[in-house]
Amino acid sequence: MKRLILLALLLLNIVFAYAKEETIPVLIRASSNASKDIDDGDFVKLFNEVVYNEIINNRIVLWDSHSKDIYLMGSTLQDIERNSKTSFKDQKFVYIFENWKRSTREIQATTIGFMFTNKTAAGEDVSYGYIEYKDISSVLQKIKLGVAADGNHNQTLALLLNTKKFNFDILQFAGQPVKSSIDSEKIKQEYIGNLGFNTTLFASSEPQKMVSYFIERSVKLDDELAQNGDLFLDALEIYLLNHLDKIAELGNIDIANLSAPDIKVNRCEVREIWRKGAGSKIIFAPMELIIHINETPLNPINEQRIASYKIEFQGTDLFTFLKGKKFNYIVSSINGQKISRSQAFFYQRALFEANWSNLTGFVKDL
């Protein structure tokens, strides 16, 4: 007991010794469970899948250990998996080597590299190897998280890593081993406290959603919003009838080759980025259209391409009209979450009335 108390006191003395702005080496272990603020995210699972794909395609260097003595090919990693009857993607932990520097505003964490290990069915240790952060950093910045409706579309795996929005234990601190989860929590309380990680570099960005919705033909003849939706679809239909080459460009060569094609634009799917600006004003940024002719979707059209078509509608271009939202539409997905038709209206209302981190809760309470 005395030995444990002395060890705990030693750790606390180390924490206090490094309370000022000094860089210290840290080894943390990320656990495979739900990540903070990421509705459908598991950092370890997501990270392992991305890293594995890069390794087996030999796009990043895998070393045998932290000392980086031997370079391993992607095929070698697959041999290790096969011989040990384990899976790299099924690891429950990721070991992360970092340097931390504490200031009055934040913990500045610089990631150095990652160690990957597993256990066989018999409980024997398996080492997959070590990679450096610099080799994978650009990939992590491109990986958007498949967040649910309550999350932010603009979150990346790099942001998740650098802001430490996942559960972790501290295994080594300033060169000293941390023997227990209790000691790990003590260091977190004394050294990290209420400070965030890399809050300056990864400043909180404005709330952002990827929203998809359909504009469909309406049976209501006395509703201005419904009429505007129909007129919008009419404008697309007239343009395509006069430019059959565009139909071929968008993937339906059969209709484009007909001498007198019978074309009906039944509906149009729109994908947009919605941002919360000042005063909670929503800013709409149309990204893509998918036009359905004769119940068949054409290939997606991005903003630049549709702008080149120069289709004018009600005295303005199509994207300006879409930003105005003066038409009926049916929300079909928010971020990575599909929205059923029966709940589309409620989620549409939630986007305008609810806290964006609690859209699902708002809908449930209606």
C-alpha positions in Angstrom: 0.0 0.0 0.0 2.8 2.4 0.9 4.5 1.7 -2.4 1.3 2.5 -4.3 0.9 5.8 -2.4 4.5 6.7 -3.1 4.0 6.0 -6.8 0.9 8.1 -6.9 2.7 11.0 -5.1 5.6 10.6 -7.6 3.2 10.9 -10.5 1.6 14.0 -9.1 5.0 15.6 -8.5 5.8 14.9 -12.1 2.6 16.6 -13.2 3.2 19.6 -11.1 6.8 19.8 -12.3 5.5 20.1 -15.8 2.6 22.4 -15.1 4.4 25.2 -17.0 4.8 25.5 -20.7 7.2 22.6 -21.2 6.9 19.8 -23.8 6.6 16.4 -22.3 6.4 12.9 -24.0 3.1 11.0 -23.5 1.9 7.6 -24.6 -1.9 7.2 -24.6 -4.2 4.3 -25.4 -7.4 5.0 -27.3 -10.2 2.5 -26.6 -12.6 1.0 -29.0 -15.9 2.5 -28.0 -18.1 5.4 -28.8 -16.3 8.7 -29.5 -17.4 11.9 -27.8 -19.6 14.2 -29.8 -19.6 11.7 -32.8 -23.0 10.1 -33.0 -22.1 7.0 -34.9 -18.3 7.1 -34.6 -15.8 4.7 -33.0 -12.3 6.3 -33.3 -10.4 3.1 -33.1 -12.6 1.3 -35.7 -12.6 4.3 -38.1 -8.8 4.9 -37.7 -7.9 1.2 -38.1 -9.9 0.9 -41.3 -8.2 3.9 -42.9 -4.7 3.0 -41.8 -5.1 -0.7 -42.9 -6.2 0.4 -46.4 -3.1 2.7 -46.7 -0.7 0.0 -45.4 -1.8 -2.9 -47.6 -1.7 -0.6 -50.7 1.9 0.4 -49.7 1.0 4.1 -49.5 2.4 4.6 -46.1 5.4 3.1 -44.3 4.8 0.4 -41.7 7.8 -0.2 -39.4 8.3 -3.3 -37.2 8.4 -1.3 -34.0 8.7 2.2 -32.5 12.5 2.0 -33.1 11.9 1.8 -36.8 14.5 -0.9 -37.6 12.7 -2.8 -40.3 10.3 -1.6 -43.0 7.3 -4.0 -43.6 5.3 -4.3 -46.8 1.5 -4.5 -46.9 1.7 -8.1 -47.8 3.8 -8.7 -44.6 1.0 -7.3 -42.5 -1.4 -9.6 -44.2 0.9 -12.6 -43.4 1.0 -11.6 -39.8 -2.8 -11.5 -39.7 -3.0 -14.9 -41.4 -0.4 -16.6 -39.3 -1.8 -15.3 -36.0 -5.5 -15.7 -37.1 -6.2 -12.1 -36.0 -7.4 -9.0 -37.8 -5.8 -5.6 -37.9 -9.2 -3.9 -38.1 -10.5 -5.7 -35.0 -7.9 -4.1 -32.6 -9.6 -2.8 -29.4 -6.9 -0.2 -28.8 -4.6 2.2 -30.6 -1.4 3.3 -28.9 -0.5 6.9 -29.7 2.9 8.6 -29.0 2.6 12.3 -28.5 4.3 15.4 -27.1 2.1 17.6 -24.9 2.6 21.3 -24.0 0.3 22.9 -21.4 -0.7 26.6 -21.6 -3.3 28.6 -19.8 -5.7 28.1 -22.7 -5.2 24.6 -24.1 -3.1 21.4 -24.3 -1.1 21.6 -27.5 -0.7 17.9 -28.5 1.7 16.9 -31.3 1.2 13.4 -32.5 4.3 11.5 -33.3 3.1 8.0 -34.3 1.0 4.9 -33.6 1.7 1.4 -32.4 -0.7 -1.5 -33.4 -1.1 -4.7 -31.4 -3.6 -7.5 -30.9 -4.0 -10.8 -29.1 -4.5 -14.3 -30.5 -7.4 -16.5 -29.4 -4.9 -18.1 -26.9 -4.1 -14.7 -25.4 -0.7 -14.3 -27.0 0.5 -10.8 -28.0 0.7 -9.9 -31.7 2.6 -6.9 -32.9 1.5 -5.4 -36.3 4.0 -2.6 -36.3 4.3 1.2 -36.0 3.5 4.1 -38.4 4.5 7.8 -38.2 1.8 10.4 -38.0 3.3 12.5 -40.8 2.8 9.6 -43.2 -1.0 9.4 -42.5 -1.9 13.0 -41.6 -3.0 14.1 -45.1 -5.3 11.1 -45.4 -6.9 11.8 -42.0 -7.7 15.3 -43.1 -9.7 14.1 -46.0 -11.8 11.4 -44.2 -15.2 12.9 -43.3 -16.9 11.2 -40.5 -20.2 9.5 -41.3 -22.0 11.5 -38.6 -25.7 11.2 -37.9 -28.2 14.0 -38.1 -27.2 15.5 -34.8 -23.5 15.8 -35.8 -21.5 18.2 -37.9 -20.8 17.3 -41.5 -17.5 19.1 -41.5 -15.8 16.8 -38.9 -12.8 14.8 -40.1 -10.8 12.0 -38.6 -7.9 14.4 -38.2 -10.1 16.7 -36.1 -11.2 13.8 -33.9 -7.6 12.8 -33.3 -6.2 16.2 -32.6 -8.9 17.3 -30.3 -9.0 14.0 -28.4 -12.7 13.5 -28.8 -12.4 9.8 -27.8 -11.8 7.9 -24.6 -8.2 7.2 -23.7 -5.9 6.2 -20.9 -2.5 7.6 -20.2 0.1 4.8 -20.1 3.3 6.9 -19.9 3.7 10.5 -18.8 7.0 12.4 -19.0 8.9 9.2 -19.3 7.3 7.5 -16.3 4.9 4.5 -16.6 1.3 5.0 -15.4 0.4 1.8 -13.6 -3.4 2.1 -13.3 -6.5 3.8 -14.7 -6.8 5.6 -11.3 -3.4 7.2 -11.8 -4.4 8.0 -15.4 -7.4 9.9 -14.2 -5.4 11.7 -11.6 -3.1 13.0 -14.3 -6.0 14.0 -16.4 -7.5 16.0 -13.6 -4.3 17.7 -12.5 -2.6 18.3 -15.9 -5.5 18.5 -18.4 -8.3 19.7 -16.1 -10.9 21.6 -18.1 -8.5 22.5 -20.9 -9.2 21.3 -24.5 -6.7 19.9 -26.9 -5.5 22.0 -29.8 -8.4 24.4 -29.5 -6.5 27.1 -31.3 -5.4 25.0 -34.3 -8.8 23.2 -34.5 -11.0 26.1 -33.6 -14.7 25.3 -33.3 -16.2 25.7 -36.8 -19.7 26.8 -37.6 -22.3 24.1 -37.3 -22.7 22.4 -40.7 -25.1 19.8 -42.1 -25.2 18.0 -45.4 -28.9 18.0 -46.3 -30.5 16.1 -49.2 -34.1 16.7 -50.3 -36.5 16.0 -53.2 -38.6 18.5 -55.2 -41.5 16.5 -56.6 -44.5 17.1 -58.7 -47.5 18.3 -56.6 -51.2 17.7 -56.8 -51.9 20.9 -55.0 -52.8 23.6 -57.6 -53.6 26.4 -55.2 -50.3 26.3 -53.1 -47.7 28.9 -54.2 -44.8 26.8 -52.8 -46.1 23.7 -54.7 -46.5 25.7 -57.9 -43.0 27.0 -57.6 -41.7 23.4 -57.3 -43.6 22.4 -60.4 -42.4 25.4 -62.3 -38.8 24.5 -61.3 -39.2 21.0 -62.7 -40.8 22.4 -65.8 -37.7 24.6 -66.4 -35.4 21.6 -66.1 -37.7 19.6 -68.5 -37.8 22.4 -71.2 -34.0 22.8 -71.0 -33.4 19.1 -71.5 -35.9 18.8 -74.4 -33.9 21.6 -76.1 -30.5 20.1 -75.3 -30.7 16.4 -75.8 -26.9 16.2 -75.8 -27.0 17.1 -72.1 -29.1 14.0 -71.4 -26.5 11.9 -73.0 -23.8 13.6 -71.0 -25.7 12.8 -67.8 -25.9 9.1 -68.6 -29.1 8.4 -70.5 -28.0 7.8 -74.1 -31.1 5.8 -75.1 -33.5 8.8 -74.6 -31.0 11.2 -76.1 -30.9 9.2 -79.3 -34.7 9.2 -79.8 -35.9 11.5 -82.6 -38.9 12.7 -80.7 -38.2 11.7 -77.0 -41.0 11.7 -74.5 -39.3 13.4 -71.5 -40.9 14.1 -68.2 -38.9 15.4 -65.3 -40.7 13.8 -62.4 -38.5 15.1 -59.6 -35.1 16.4 -58.6 -32.9 15.6 -55.7 -30.8 18.4 -54.3 -27.7 18.0 -52.0 -26.8 21.1 -50.0 -24.5 22.2 -47.3 -26.5 24.1 -44.6 -24.5 26.3 -42.2 -25.5 28.2 -39.1 -24.3 31.8 -39.5 -24.6 34.8 -37.2 -27.9 35.0 -35.3 -28.6 31.4 -36.1 -29.4 32.3 -39.8 -29.1 29.3 -42.0 -26.9 29.7 -45.1 -27.7 27.3 -48.0 -25.0 26.2 -50.4 -26.4 23.8 -53.2 -23.7 21.3 -54.2 -25.4 18.9 -56.5 -28.5 18.1 -58.5 -29.8 14.7 -59.5 -32.6 15.1 -62.1 -35.1 12.2 -62.5 -36.5 11.9 -66.0 -39.2 9.2 -66.6 -38.7 8.0 -63.1 -34.9 7.3 -63.8 -32.2 9.4 -62.1 -29.5 11.0 -64.3 -25.9 11.3 -63.2 -25.3 14.0 -60.5 -24.6 17.5 -61.7 -22.3 19.6 -59.5 -22.6 23.4 -59.0 -20.1 24.3 -61.6 -21.6 22.2 -64.3 -25.2 23.3 -63.8 -24.0 26.9 -63.8 -22.5 26.3 -67.2 -25.9 25.3 -68.5 -27.1 28.8 -67.8 -30.7 27.8 -67.0 -32.6 30.8 -65.8 -35.8 30.5 -63.8 -38.1 33.2 -62.4 -35.5 35.8 -63.4 -32.5 34.2 -61.7 -30.3 31.1 -61.9 -31.3 27.8 -60.5 -29.0 27.8 -57.5 -30.2 31.3 -56.3 -33.7 30.0 -56.5 -32.8 26.9 -54.5 -31.2 29.1 -51.8 -34.5 31.0 -51.4 -36.4 27.9 -50.3 -39.7 29.2 -51.7 -40.9 25.8 -52.8 -42.0 22.5 -51.2 -39.4 19.9 -50.6 -39.0 16.6 -48.8 -35.9 16.0 -46.6 -34.4 12.6 -47.4 -31.2 12.6 -45.4 -29.1 14.7 -43.0 -25.4 13.9 -43.0 -25.2 10.1 -43.0 -28.7 9.6 -41.6 -31.5 8.6 -43.9 -34.8 10.3 -43.1 -38.1 8.4 -43.7 -40.8 10.1 -45.7 -43.1 10.0 -42.6 -40.6 12.0 -40.6 -39.3 14.3 -43.3 -41.6 17.3 -42.3 -40.6 17.0 -38.6 -36.8 17.0 -39.4 -37.3 19.9 -41.8 -39.0 21.8 -38.9 -36.2 20.7 -36.5 -33.5 22.1 -38.8 -35.1 25.6 -38.5 -36.3 25.5 -34.9 -34.2 23.1 -32.9 -30.6 23.0 -31.5 -28.6 21.4 -34.3 -27.0 19.0 -31.9 -30.4 17.7 -30.8 -32.5 17.3 -34.0 -33.5 13.7 -33.2 -34.5 14.6 -29.7 -36.6 17.5 -31.0 -38.4 15.2 -33.4 -39.1 12.6 -30.7 -40.7 15.2 -28.5 -43.1 16.4 -31.2 
